[in-house]
Amino acid sequence: MSNFLCREGCGACCIALSISTPFPGMPAGKHAGVRCPHLDAEWRCRIYADPARPACCAGLKPDPEMCGTSRDEALAYLEELERQTRP
C-alpha cells in the first residue's frame, strides 16, 4: 500500500482521462483532455466526498509512476495511457 499523496495544484487526472459514465454536470461523461467541471480554482475536486463522484475517479489512486515529479509529467503519462486504451 502506497502512502503517495496527490500533488497540490495538479488535477492532471481530472483533465487527461475520459469518463464514459454520466456524472453531475456531465450527463454524457467526459472526453479525454477536457477539464472536469468539478475542479475548483486550486485544482481540487469539489465532489471528492460526494457519492455521485464517478467510480473511476474514486478508484484512481495517486502513484509515483502515474504522477511523476510534476503536473506536466502526470499529464503526459495519463495522455499516453488514454491513447493506449482508446477503443
PDB file of N, CA, C and O in Angstrom, chain B, residues numbered from 101:
ATOM      1  N   MET B 101       0.846  -1.181   0.000  1.00  0.00           N
ATOM      2  CA  MET B 101       0.000   0.000   0.000  1.00  0.00           C
ATOM      3  C   MET B 101       0.887   1.238   0.000  1.00  0.00           C
ATOM      4  O   MET B 101       1.777   1.369   0.840  1.00  0.00           O
ATOM      5  N   SER B 102       0.648   2.128  -0.926  1.00  0.00           N
ATOM      6  CA  SER B 102       1.465   3.330  -1.064  1.00  0.00           C
ATOM      7  C   SER B 102       0.914   4.467  -0.204  1.00  0.00           C
ATOM      8  O   SER B 102      -0.299   4.619  -0.058  1.00  0.00           O
ATOM      9  N   ASN B 103       1.813   5.252   0.354  1.00  0.00           N
ATOM     10  CA  ASN B 103       1.430   6.452   1.092  1.00  0.00           C
ATOM     11  C   ASN B 103       1.554   7.689   0.219  1.00  0.00           C
ATOM     12  O   ASN B 103       1.501   8.812   0.719  1.00  0.00           O
ATOM     13  N   PHE B 104       1.719   7.488  -1.079  1.00  0.00           N
ATOM     14  CA  PHE B 104       1.871   8.596  -2.018  1.00  0.00           C
ATOM     15  C   PHE B 104       0.574   9.404  -2.050  1.00  0.00           C
ATOM     16  O   PHE B 104      -0.512   8.831  -2.140  1.00  0.00           O
ATOM     17  N   LEU B 105       0.680  10.718  -1.977  1.00  0.00           N
ATOM     18  CA  LEU B 105      -0.492  11.590  -1.956  1.00  0.00           C
ATOM     19  C   LEU B 105      -0.576  12.427  -3.228  1.00  0.00           C
ATOM     20  O   LEU B 105       0.426  12.660  -3.904  1.00  0.00           O
ATOM     21  N   CYS B 106      -1.789  12.874  -3.538  1.00  0.00           N
ATOM     22  CA  CYS B 106      -1.971  13.772  -4.676  1.00  0.00           C
ATOM     23  C   CYS B 106      -1.121  15.018  -4.492  1.00  0.00           C
ATOM     24  O   CYS B 106      -0.948  15.522  -3.382  1.00  0.00           O
ATOM     25  N   ARG B 107      -0.597  15.499  -5.610  1.00  0.00           N
ATOM     26  CA  ARG B 107       0.201  16.721  -5.608  1.00  0.00           C
ATOM     27  C   ARG B 107      -0.750  17.921  -5.566  1.00  0.00           C
ATOM     28  O   ARG B 107      -1.676  18.016  -6.371  1.00  0.00           O
ATOM     29  N   GLU B 108      -0.513  18.820  -4.634  1.00  0.00           N
ATOM     30  CA  GLU B 108      -1.319  20.047  -4.549  1.00  0.00           C
ATOM     31  C   GLU B 108      -1.260  20.798  -5.880  1.00  0.00           C
ATOM     32  O   GLU B 108      -0.192  20.932  -6.478  1.00  0.00           O
ATOM     33  N   GLY B 109      -2.407  21.281  -6.333  1.00  0.00           N
ATOM     34  CA  GLY B 109      -2.453  22.094  -7.536  1.00  0.00           C
ATOM     35  C   GLY B 109      -2.230  21.339  -8.830  1.00  0.00           C
ATOM     36  O   GLY B 109      -1.846  21.947  -9.829  1.00  0.00           O
ATOM     37  N   CYS B 110      -2.458  20.030  -8.847  1.00  0.00           N
ATOM     38  CA  CYS B 110      -2.195  19.236 -10.048  1.00  0.00           C
ATOM     39  C   CYS B 110      -3.457  19.079 -10.896  1.00  0.00           C
ATOM     40  O   CYS B 110      -3.616  19.782 -11.894  1.00  0.00           O
ATOM     41  N   GLY B 111      -4.344  18.182 -10.521  1.00  0.00           N
ATOM     42  CA  GLY B 111      -5.578  17.963 -11.266  1.00  0.00           C
ATOM     43  C   GLY B 111      -5.402  17.260 -12.596  1.00  0.00           C
ATOM     44  O   GLY B 111      -6.342  17.221 -13.390  1.00  0.00           O
ATOM     45  N   ALA B 112      -4.221  16.698 -12.869  1.00  0.00           N
ATOM     46  CA  ALA B 112      -3.960  16.066 -14.169  1.00  0.00           C
ATOM     47  C   ALA B 112      -4.954  14.952 -14.478  1.00  0.00           C
ATOM     48  O   ALA B 112      -5.430  14.847 -15.609  1.00  0.00           O
ATOM     49  N   CYS B 113      -5.269  14.129 -13.497  1.00  0.00           N
ATOM     50  CA  CYS B 113      -6.183  13.013 -13.750  1.00  0.00           C
ATOM     51  C   CYS B 113      -7.599  13.508 -14.036  1.00  0.00           C
ATOM     52  O   CYS B 113      -8.391  12.790 -14.648  1.00  0.00           O
ATOM     53  N   CYS B 114      -7.924  14.719 -13.604  1.00  0.00           N
ATOM     54  CA  CYS B 114      -9.246  15.294 -13.823  1.00  0.00           C
ATOM     55  C   CYS B 114      -9.348  16.003 -15.172  1.00  0.00           C
ATOM     56  O   CYS B 114     -10.395  16.546 -15.524  1.00  0.00           O
ATOM     57  N   ILE B 115      -8.257  15.990 -15.911  1.00  0.00           N
ATOM     58  CA  ILE B 115      -8.230  16.597 -17.242  1.00  0.00           C
ATOM     59  C   ILE B 115      -7.937  15.539 -18.305  1.00  0.00           C
ATOM     60  O   ILE B 115      -8.679  15.411 -19.278  1.00  0.00           O
ATOM     61  N   ALA B 116      -6.869  14.792 -18.121  1.00  0.00           N
ATOM     62  CA  ALA B 116      -6.354  13.913 -19.170  1.00  0.00           C
ATOM     63  C   ALA B 116      -7.261  12.728 -19.476  1.00  0.00           C
ATOM     64  O   ALA B 116      -7.369  12.315 -20.631  1.00  0.00           O
ATOM     65  N   LEU B 117      -7.905  12.183 -18.467  1.00  0.00           N
ATOM     66  CA  LEU B 117      -8.652  10.941 -18.650  1.00  0.00           C
ATOM     67  C   LEU B 117     -10.089  11.176 -19.090  1.00  0.00           C
ATOM     68  O   LEU B 117     -10.709  12.181 -18.741  1.00  0.00           O
ATOM     69  N   SER B 118     -10.605  10.220 -19.868  1.00  0.00           N
ATOM     70  CA  SER B 118     -12.016  10.247 -20.245  1.00  0.00           C
ATOM     71  C   SER B 118     -12.822   9.527 -19.169  1.00  0.00           C
ATOM     72  O   SER B 118     -12.299   8.676 -18.450  1.00  0.00           O
ATOM     73  N   ILE B 119     -14.091   9.876 -19.070  1.00  0.00           N
ATOM     74  CA  ILE B 119     -15.028   9.204 -18.163  1.00  0.00           C
ATOM     75  C   ILE B 119     -16.224   8.825 -19.016  1.00  0.00           C
ATOM     76  O   ILE B 119     -16.877   9.699 -19.587  1.00  0.00           O
ATOM     77  N   SER B 120     -16.523   7.535 -19.113  1.00  0.00           N
ATOM     78  CA  SER B 120     -17.577   7.077 -20.016  1.00  0.00           C
ATOM     79  C   SER B 120     -18.958   7.054 -19.371  1.00  0.00           C
ATOM     80  O   SER B 120     -19.957   6.890 -20.071  1.00  0.00           O
ATOM     81  N   THR B 121     -19.033   7.214 -18.074  1.00  0.00           N
ATOM     82  CA  THR B 121     -20.324   7.177 -17.388  1.00  0.00           C
ATOM     83  C   THR B 121     -20.802   8.590 -17.069  1.00  0.00           C
ATOM     84  O   THR B 121     -19.992   9.494 -16.864  1.00  0.00           O
ATOM     85  N   PRO B 122     -22.125   8.778 -17.027  1.00  0.00           N
ATOM     86  CA  PRO B 122     -22.648  10.093 -16.662  1.00  0.00           C
ATOM     87  C   PRO B 122     -22.314  10.424 -15.205  1.00  0.00           C
ATOM     88  O   PRO B 122     -22.226   9.533 -14.361  1.00  0.00           O
ATOM     89  N   PHE B 123     -22.132  11.707 -14.925  1.00  0.00           N
ATOM     90  CA  PHE B 123     -21.948  12.161 -13.552  1.00  0.00           C
ATOM     91  C   PHE B 123     -22.435  13.600 -13.482  1.00  0.00           C
ATOM     92  O   PHE B 123     -22.669  14.210 -14.526  1.00  0.00           O
ATOM     93  N   PRO B 124     -22.595  14.163 -12.294  1.00  0.00           N
ATOM     94  CA  PRO B 124     -23.173  15.505 -12.184  1.00  0.00           C
ATOM     95  C   PRO B 124     -22.466  16.526 -13.082  1.00  0.00           C
ATOM     96  O   PRO B 124     -21.245  16.683 -13.035  1.00  0.00           O
ATOM     97  N   GLY B 125     -23.258  17.205 -13.889  1.00  0.00           N
ATOM     98  CA  GLY B 125     -22.722  18.220 -14.785  1.00  0.00           C
ATOM     99  C   GLY B 125     -22.226  17.688 -16.116  1.00  0.00           C
ATOM    100  O   GLY B 125     -21.958  18.467 -17.030  1.00  0.00           O
ATOM    101  N   MET B 126     -22.099  16.378 -16.239  1.00  0.00           N
ATOM    102  CA  MET B 126     -21.605  15.763 -17.483  1.00  0.00           C
ATOM    103  C   MET B 126     -22.472  14.529 -17.792  1.00  0.00           C
ATOM    104  O   MET B 126     -22.022  13.401 -17.591  1.00  0.00           O
ATOM    105  N   PRO B 127     -23.694  14.728 -18.272  1.00  0.00           N
ATOM    106  CA  PRO B 127     -24.602  13.599 -18.493  1.00  0.00           C
ATOM    107  C   PRO B 127     -24.125  12.601 -19.547  1.00  0.00           C
ATOM    108  O   PRO B 127     -24.590  11.462 -19.572  1.00  0.00           O
ATOM    109  N   ALA B 128     -23.211  13.013 -20.408  1.00  0.00           N
ATOM    110  CA  ALA B 128     -22.674  12.103 -21.426  1.00  0.00           C
ATOM    111  C   ALA B 128     -21.257  11.663 -21.086  1.00  0.00           C
ATOM    112  O   ALA B 128     -20.564  11.112 -21.942  1.00  0.00           O
ATOM    113  N   GLY B 129     -20.816  11.895 -19.862  1.00  0.00           N
ATOM    114  CA  GLY B 129     -19.442  11.578 -19.492  1.00  0.00           C
ATOM    115  C   GLY B 129     -18.515  12.716 -19.897  1.00  0.00           C
ATOM    116  O   GLY B 129     -18.967  13.815 -20.219  1.00  0.00           O
ATOM    117  N   LYS B 130     -17.218  12.442 -19.879  1.00  0.00           N
ATOM    118  CA  LYS B 130     -16.220  13.476 -20.162  1.00  0.00           C
ATOM    119  C   LYS B 130     -15.193  12.951 -21.151  1.00  0.00           C
ATOM    120  O   LYS B 130     -14.689  11.838 -20.996  1.00  0.00           O
ATOM    121  N   HIS B 131     -14.886  13.740 -22.157  1.00  0.00           N
ATOM    122  CA  HIS B 131     -13.849  13.373 -23.120  1.00  0.00           C
ATOM    123  C   HIS B 131     -12.464  13.589 -22.522  1.00  0.00           C
ATOM    124  O   HIS B 131     -12.271  14.452 -21.665  1.00  0.00           O
ATOM    125  N   ALA B 132     -11.519  12.806 -22.977  1.00  0.00           N
ATOM    126  CA  ALA B 132     -10.123  12.989 -22.572  1.00  0.00           C
ATOM    127  C   ALA B 132      -9.668  14.386 -22.962  1.00  0.00           C
ATOM    128  O   ALA B 132     -10.020  14.886 -24.030  1.00  0.00           O
ATOM    129  N   GLY B 133      -8.890  15.011 -22.098  1.00  0.00           N
ATOM    130  CA  GLY B 133      -8.358  16.335 -22.374  1.00  0.00           C
ATOM    131  C   GLY B 133      -9.282  17.477 -22.003  1.00  0.00           C
ATOM    132  O   GLY B 133      -8.922  18.643 -22.166  1.00  0.00           O
ATOM    133  N   VAL B 134     -10.468  17.158 -21.507  1.00  0.00           N
ATOM    134  CA  VAL B 134     -11.434  18.173 -21.095  1.00  0.00           C
ATOM    135  C   VAL B 134     -11.369  18.325 -19.578  1.00  0.00           C
ATOM    136  O   VAL B 134     -11.454  17.344 -18.840  1.00  0.00           O
ATOM    137  N   ARG B 135     -11.219  19.542 -19.136  1.00  0.00           N
ATOM    138  CA  ARG B 135     -11.180  19.798 -17.687  1.00  0.00           C
ATOM    139  C   ARG B 135     -12.530  19.438 -17.060  1.00  0.00           C
ATOM    140  O   ARG B 135     -13.580  19.846 -17.558  1.00  0.00           O
ATOM    141  N   CYS B 136     -12.495  18.684 -15.982  1.00  0.00           N
ATOM    142  CA  CYS B 136     -13.718  18.333 -15.270  1.00  0.00           C
ATOM    143  C   CYS B 136     -14.334  19.607 -14.695  1.00  0.00           C
ATOM    144  O   CYS B 136     -13.618  20.439 -14.137  1.00  0.00           O
ATOM    145  N   PRO B 137     -15.654  19.771 -14.823  1.00  0.00           N
ATOM    146  CA  PRO B 137     -16.285  20.985 -14.306  1.00  0.00           C
ATOM    147  C   PRO B 137     -16.259  21.068 -12.782  1.00  0.00           C
ATOM    148  O   PRO B 137     -16.594  22.107 -12.213  1.00  0.00           O
ATOM    149  N   HIS B 138     -15.868  19.992 -12.126  1.00  0.00           N
ATOM    150  CA  HIS B 138     -15.843  19.971 -10.663  1.00  0.00           C
ATOM    151  C   HIS B 138     -14.480  20.316 -10.079  1.00  0.00           C
ATOM    152  O   HIS B 138     -14.302  20.274  -8.862  1.00  0.00           O
ATOM    153  N   LEU B 139     -13.522  20.656 -10.925  1.00  0.00           N
ATOM    154  CA  LEU B 139     -12.230  21.134 -10.418  1.00  0.00           C
ATOM    155  C   LEU B 139     -12.393  22.584  -9.983  1.00  0.00           C
ATOM    156  O   LEU B 139     -12.925  23.408 -10.727  1.00  0.00           O
ATOM    157  N   ASP B 140     -11.934  22.888  -8.779  1.00  0.00           N
ATOM    158  CA  ASP B 140     -12.029  24.271  -8.316  1.00  0.00           C
ATOM    159  C   ASP B 140     -10.791  25.060  -8.758  1.00  0.00           C
ATOM    160  O   ASP B 140      -9.943  24.536  -9.480  1.00  0.00           O
ATOM    161  N   ALA B 141     -10.693  26.289  -8.333  1.00  0.00           N
ATOM    162  CA  ALA B 141      -9.589  27.163  -8.741  1.00  0.00           C
ATOM    163  C   ALA B 141      -8.231  26.670  -8.253  1.00  0.00           C
ATOM    164  O   ALA B 141      -7.199  27.032  -8.819  1.00  0.00           O
ATOM    165  N   GLU B 142      -8.225  25.848  -7.205  1.00  0.00           N
ATOM    166  CA  GLU B 142      -6.973  25.285  -6.674  1.00  0.00           C
ATOM    167  C   GLU B 142      -6.713  23.878  -7.218  1.00  0.00           C
ATOM    168  O   GLU B 142      -5.842  23.168  -6.716  1.00  0.00           O
ATOM    169  N   TRP B 143      -7.468  23.478  -8.241  1.00  0.00           N
ATOM    170  CA  TRP B 143      -7.320  22.173  -8.890  1.00  0.00           C
ATOM    171  C   TRP B 143      -7.704  21.017  -7.970  1.00  0.00           C
ATOM    172  O   TRP B 143      -7.121  19.936  -8.056  1.00  0.00           O
ATOM    173  N   ARG B 144      -8.672  21.235  -7.097  1.00  0.00           N
ATOM    174  CA  ARG B 144      -9.181  20.175  -6.222  1.00  0.00           C
ATOM    175  C   ARG B 144     -10.588  19.812  -6.654  1.00  0.00           C
ATOM    176  O   ARG B 144     -11.321  20.644  -7.188  1.00  0.00           O
ATOM    177  N   CYS B 145     -10.956  18.564  -6.418  1.00  0.00           N
ATOM    178  CA  CYS B 145     -12.285  18.073  -6.784  1.00  0.00           C
ATOM    179  C   CYS B 145     -13.328  18.566  -5.784  1.00  0.00           C
ATOM    180  O   CYS B 145     -13.207  18.340  -4.580  1.00  0.00           O
ATOM    181  N   ARG B 146     -14.357  19.245  -6.303  1.00  0.00           N
ATOM    182  CA  ARG B 146     -15.424  19.738  -5.430  1.00  0.00           C
ATOM    183  C   ARG B 146     -16.400  18.637  -5.031  1.00  0.00           C
ATOM    184  O   ARG B 146     -17.174  18.824  -4.092  1.00  0.00           O
ATOM    185  N   ILE B 147     -16.385  17.493  -5.719  1.00  0.00           N
ATOM    186  CA  ILE B 147     -17.308  16.407  -5.357  1.00  0.00           C
ATOM    187  C   ILE B 147     -16.552  15.193  -4.815  1.00  0.00           C
ATOM    188  O   ILE B 147     -17.057  14.072  -4.872  1.00  0.00           O
ATOM    189  N   TYR B 148     -15.355  15.409  -4.295  1.00  0.00           N
ATOM    190  CA  TYR B 148     -14.495  14.322  -3.818  1.00  0.00           C
ATOM    191  C   TYR B 148     -15.225  13.396  -2.847  1.00  0.00           C
ATOM    192  O   TYR B 148     -15.115  12.178  -2.983  1.00  0.00           O
ATOM    193  N   ALA B 149     -15.954  13.917  -1.891  1.00  0.00           N
ATOM    194  CA  ALA B 149     -16.629  13.095  -0.885  1.00  0.00           C
ATOM    195  C   ALA B 149     -18.082  12.798  -1.245  1.00  0.00           C
ATOM    196  O   ALA B 149     -18.800  12.186  -0.454  1.00  0.00           O
ATOM    197  N   ASP B 150     -18.516  13.216  -2.411  1.00  0.00           N
ATOM    198  CA  ASP B 150     -19.902  13.034  -2.839  1.00  0.00           C
ATOM    199  C   ASP B 150     -20.092  11.632  -3.413  1.00  0.00           C
ATOM    200  O   ASP B 150     -19.274  11.181  -4.215  1.00  0.00           O
ATOM    201  N   PRO B 151     -21.165  10.932  -3.012  1.00  0.00           N
ATOM    202  CA  PRO B 151     -21.407   9.594  -3.576  1.00  0.00           C
ATOM    203  C   PRO B 151     -21.650   9.613  -5.087  1.00  0.00           C
ATOM    204  O   PRO B 151     -21.544   8.574  -5.739  1.00  0.00           O
ATOM    205  N   ALA B 152     -21.972  10.772  -5.646  1.00  0.00           N
ATOM    206  CA  ALA B 152     -22.183  10.881  -7.093  1.00  0.00           C
ATOM    207  C   ALA B 152     -20.870  10.955  -7.865  1.00  0.00           C
ATOM    208  O   ALA B 152     -20.875  10.923  -9.095  1.00  0.00           O
ATOM    209  N   ARG B 153     -19.761  11.051  -7.164  1.00  0.00           N
ATOM    210  CA  ARG B 153     -18.447  11.065  -7.829  1.00  0.00           C
ATOM    211  C   ARG B 153     -18.289   9.756  -8.602  1.00  0.00           C
ATOM    212  O   ARG B 153     -18.572   8.687  -8.062  1.00  0.00           O
ATOM    213  N   PRO B 154     -17.843   9.823  -9.851  1.00  0.00           N
ATOM    214  CA  PRO B 154     -17.717   8.598 -10.648  1.00  0.00           C
ATOM    215  C   PRO B 154     -16.813   7.557  -9.983  1.00  0.00           C
ATOM    216  O   PRO B 154     -15.793   7.891  -9.380  1.00  0.00           O
ATOM    217  N   ALA B 155     -17.208   6.297 -10.108  1.00  0.00           N
ATOM    218  CA  ALA B 155     -16.432   5.195  -9.519  1.00  0.00           C
ATOM    219  C   ALA B 155     -15.006   5.172 -10.064  1.00  0.00           C
ATOM    220  O   ALA B 155     -14.067   4.848  -9.336  1.00  0.00           O
ATOM    221  N   CYS B 156     -14.842   5.515 -11.340  1.00  0.00           N
ATOM    222  CA  CYS B 156     -13.488   5.507 -11.907  1.00  0.00           C
ATOM    223  C   CYS B 156     -12.606   6.550 -11.233  1.00  0.00           C
ATOM    224  O   CYS B 156     -11.400   6.345 -11.100  1.00  0.00           O
ATOM    225  N   CYS B 157     -13.186   7.650 -10.813  1.00  0.00           N
ATOM    226  CA  CYS B 157     -12.419   8.679 -10.097  1.00  0.00           C
ATOM    227  C   CYS B 157     -12.090   8.206  -8.685  1.00  0.00           C
ATOM    228  O   CYS B 157     -10.958   8.345  -8.220  1.00  0.00           O
ATOM    229  N   ALA B 158     -13.083   7.652  -8.015  1.00  0.00           N
ATOM    230  CA  ALA B 158     -12.875   7.183  -6.646  1.00  0.00           C
ATOM    231  C   ALA B 158     -11.846   6.059  -6.596  1.00  0.00           C
ATOM    232  O   ALA B 158     -11.116   5.926  -5.614  1.00  0.00           O
ATOM    233  N   GLY B 159     -11.786   5.255  -7.645  1.00  0.00           N
ATOM    234  CA  GLY B 159     -10.860   4.127  -7.672  1.00  0.00           C
ATOM    235  C   GLY B 159      -9.447   4.484  -8.090  1.00  0.00           C
ATOM    236  O   GLY B 159      -8.524   3.696  -7.883  1.00  0.00           O
ATOM    237  N   LEU B 160      -9.264   5.652  -8.671  1.00  0.00           N
ATOM    238  CA  LEU B 160      -7.935   6.067  -9.122  1.00  0.00           C
ATOM    239  C   LEU B 160      -7.137   6.591  -7.942  1.00  0.00           C
ATOM    240  O   LEU B 160      -7.546   7.548  -7.284  1.00  0.00           O
ATOM    241  N   LYS B 161      -6.016   5.975  -7.678  1.00  0.00           N
ATOM    242  CA  LYS B 161      -5.170   6.364  -6.545  1.00  0.00           C
ATOM    243  C   LYS B 161      -3.855   6.930  -7.055  1.00  0.00           C
ATOM    244  O   LYS B 161      -3.297   6.419  -8.027  1.00  0.00           O
ATOM    245  N   PRO B 162      -3.353   7.976  -6.414  1.00  0.00           N
ATOM    246  CA  PRO B 162      -2.071   8.541  -6.841  1.00  0.00           C
ATOM    247  C   PRO B 162      -0.946   7.530  -6.700  1.00  0.00           C
ATOM    248  O   PRO B 162      -0.914   6.741  -5.755  1.00  0.00           O
ATOM    249  N   ASP B 163      -0.033   7.567  -7.644  1.00  0.00           N
ATOM    250  CA  ASP B 163       1.068   6.613  -7.693  1.00  0.00           C
ATOM    251  C   ASP B 163       2.276   7.339  -8.293  1.00  0.00           C
ATOM    252  O   ASP B 163       2.120   8.118  -9.234  1.00  0.00           O
ATOM    253  N   PRO B 164       3.468   7.095  -7.766  1.00  0.00           N
ATOM    254  CA  PRO B 164       4.650   7.796  -8.292  1.00  0.00           C
ATOM    255  C   PRO B 164       4.845   7.620  -9.795  1.00  0.00           C
ATOM    256  O   PRO B 164       5.250   8.563 -10.475  1.00  0.00           O
ATOM    257  N   GLU B 165       4.565   6.423 -10.330  1.00  0.00           N
ATOM    258  CA  GLU B 165       4.737   6.201 -11.769  1.00  0.00           C
ATOM    259  C   GLU B 165       3.769   7.069 -12.569  1.00  0.00           C
ATOM    260  O   GLU B 165       4.158   7.694 -13.556  1.00  0.00           O
ATOM    261  N   MET B 166       2.515   7.105 -12.142  1.00  0.00           N
ATOM    262  CA  MET B 166       1.491   7.863 -12.845  1.00  0.00           C
ATOM    263  C   MET B 166       1.692   9.370 -12.670  1.00  0.00           C
ATOM    264  O   MET B 166       1.549  10.129 -13.628  1.00  0.00           O
ATOM    265  N   CYS B 167       2.015   9.793 -11.484  1.00  0.00           N
ATOM    266  CA  CYS B 167       2.079  11.221 -11.163  1.00  0.00           C
ATOM    267  C   CYS B 167       3.404  11.869 -11.522  1.00  0.00           C
ATOM    268  O   CYS B 167       3.472  13.085 -11.706  1.00  0.00           O
ATOM    269  N   GLY B 168       4.462  11.066 -11.624  1.00  0.00           N
ATOM    270  CA  GLY B 168       5.766  11.616 -11.961  1.00  0.00           C
ATOM    271  C   GLY B 168       6.230  12.624 -10.924  1.00  0.00           C
ATOM    272  O   GLY B 168       5.878  12.536  -9.747  1.00  0.00           O
ATOM    273  N   THR B 169       7.023  13.579 -11.379  1.00  0.00           N
ATOM    274  CA  THR B 169       7.556  14.585 -10.460  1.00  0.00           C
ATOM    275  C   THR B 169       6.949  15.963 -10.694  1.00  0.00           C
ATOM    276  O   THR B 169       7.325  16.934 -10.038  1.00  0.00           O
ATOM    277  N   SER B 170       5.997  16.042 -11.645  1.00  0.00           N
ATOM    278  CA  SER B 170       5.363  17.331 -11.934  1.00  0.00           C
ATOM    279  C   SER B 170       4.000  17.098 -12.579  1.00  0.00           C
ATOM    280  O   SER B 170       3.682  15.990 -13.010  1.00  0.00           O
ATOM    281  N   ARG B 171       3.218  18.144 -12.636  1.00  0.00           N
ATOM    282  CA  ARG B 171       1.914  18.075 -13.296  1.00  0.00           C
ATOM    283  C   ARG B 171       2.087  17.731 -14.774  1.00  0.00           C
ATOM    284  O   ARG B 171       1.308  16.949 -15.321  1.00  0.00           O
ATOM    285  N   ASP B 172       3.099  18.305 -15.424  1.00  0.00           N
ATOM    286  CA  ASP B 172       3.342  18.022 -16.838  1.00  0.00           C
ATOM    287  C   ASP B 172       3.659  16.549 -17.062  1.00  0.00           C
ATOM    288  O   ASP B 172       3.177  15.954 -18.026  1.00  0.00           O
ATOM    289  N   GLU B 173       4.467  15.950 -16.178  1.00  0.00           N
ATOM    290  CA  GLU B 173       4.768  14.518 -16.297  1.00  0.00           C
ATOM    291  C   GLU B 173       3.505  13.690 -16.100  1.00  0.00           C
ATOM    292  O   GLU B 173       3.283  12.717 -16.821  1.00  0.00           O
ATOM    293  N   ALA B 174       2.684  14.062 -15.139  1.00  0.00           N
ATOM    294  CA  ALA B 174       1.435  13.340 -14.901  1.00  0.00           C
ATOM    295  C   ALA B 174       0.522  13.428 -16.120  1.00  0.00           C
ATOM    296  O   ALA B 174      -0.055  12.423 -16.536  1.00  0.00           O
ATOM    297  N   LEU B 175       0.388  14.615 -16.691  1.00  0.00           N
ATOM    298  CA  LEU B 175      -0.447  14.779 -17.883  1.00  0.00           C
ATOM    299  C   LEU B 175       0.071  13.925 -19.034  1.00  0.00           C
ATOM    300  O   LEU B 175      -0.716  13.270 -19.717  1.00  0.00           O
ATOM    301  N   ALA B 176       1.371  13.923 -19.257  1.00  0.00           N
ATOM    302  CA  ALA B 176       1.952  13.130 -20.346  1.00  0.00           C
ATOM    303  C   ALA B 176       1.695  11.643 -20.129  1.00  0.00           C
ATOM    304  O   ALA B 176       1.319  10.939 -21.066  1.00  0.00           O
ATOM    305  N   TYR B 177       1.892  11.161 -18.912  1.00  0.00           N
ATOM    306  CA  TYR B 177       1.673   9.743 -18.604  1.00  0.00           C
ATOM    307  C   TYR B 177       0.206   9.379 -18.837  1.00  0.00           C
ATOM    308  O   TYR B 177      -0.093   8.374 -19.481  1.00  0.00           O
ATOM    309  N   LEU B 178      -0.700  10.193 -18.315  1.00  0.00           N
ATOM    310  CA  LEU B 178      -2.126   9.895 -18.424  1.00  0.00           C
ATOM    311  C   LEU B 178      -2.632  10.034 -19.855  1.00  0.00           C
ATOM    312  O   LEU B 178      -3.503   9.270 -20.271  1.00  0.00           O
ATOM    313  N   GLU B 179      -2.108  10.987 -20.613  1.00  0.00           N
ATOM    314  CA  GLU B 179      -2.483  11.111 -22.025  1.00  0.00           C
ATOM    315  C   GLU B 179      -2.048   9.876 -22.806  1.00  0.00           C
ATOM    316  O   GLU B 179      -2.782   9.399 -23.671  1.00  0.00           O
ATOM    317  N   GLU B 180      -0.867   9.358 -22.509  1.00  0.00           N
ATOM    318  CA  GLU B 180      -0.395   8.139 -23.171  1.00  0.00           C
ATOM    319  C   GLU B 180      -1.248   6.946 -22.760  1.00  0.00           C
ATOM    320  O   GLU B 180      -1.590   6.118 -23.604  1.00  0.00           O
ATOM    321  N   LEU B 181      -1.591   6.842 -21.501  1.00  0.00           N
ATOM    322  CA  LEU B 181      -2.469   5.765 -21.029  1.00  0.00           C
ATOM    323  C   LEU B 181      -3.819   5.835 -21.736  1.00  0.00           C
ATOM    324  O   LEU B 181      -4.358   4.815 -22.165  1.00  0.00           O
ATOM    325  N   GLU B 182      -4.348   7.021 -21.851  1.00  0.00           N
ATOM    326  CA  GLU B 182      -5.622   7.217 -22.547  1.00  0.00           C
ATOM    327  C   GLU B 182      -5.494   6.791 -24.012  1.00  0.00           C
ATOM    328  O   GLU B 182      -6.386   6.133 -24.546  1.00  0.00           O
ATOM    329  N   ARG B 183      -4.393   7.162 -24.657  1.00  0.00           N
ATOM    330  CA  ARG B 183      -4.175   6.783 -26.060  1.00  0.00           C
ATOM    331  C   ARG B 183      -4.108   5.270 -26.205  1.00  0.00           C
ATOM    332  O   ARG B 183      -4.703   4.710 -27.126  1.00  0.00           O
ATOM    333  N   GLN B 184      -3.394   4.605 -25.309  1.00  0.00           N
ATOM    334  CA  GLN B 184      -3.220   3.153 -25.389  1.00  0.00           C
ATOM    335  C   GLN B 184      -4.509   2.381 -25.120  1.00  0.00           C
ATOM    336  O   GLN B 184      -4.659   1.251 -25.584  1.00  0.00           O
ATOM    337  N   THR B 185      -5.428   2.972 -24.385  1.00  0.00           N
ATOM    338  CA  THR B 185      -6.656   2.257 -24.020  1.00  0.00           C
ATOM    339  C   THR B 185      -7.875   2.733 -24.805  1.00  0.00           C
ATOM    340  O   THR B 185      -8.997   2.312 -24.524  1.00  0.00           O
ATOM    341  N   ARG B 186      -7.661   3.603 -25.781  1.00  0.00           N
ATOM    342  CA  ARG B 186      -8.761   4.098 -26.612  1.00  0.00           C
ATOM    343  C   ARG B 186      -9.356   2.930 -27.401  1.00  0.00           C
ATOM    344  O   ARG B 186      -8.620   2.119 -27.962  1.00  0.00           O
ATOM    345  N   PRO B 187     -10.701   2.846 -27.443  1.00  0.00           N
ATOM    346  CA  PRO B 187     -11.335   1.747 -28.217  1.00  0.00           C
ATOM    347  C   PRO B 187     -11.081   1.868 -29.708  1.00  0.00           C
ATOM    348  O   PRO B 187     -11.542   1.030 -30.483  1.00  0.00           O
TER     349      PRO B 187
END
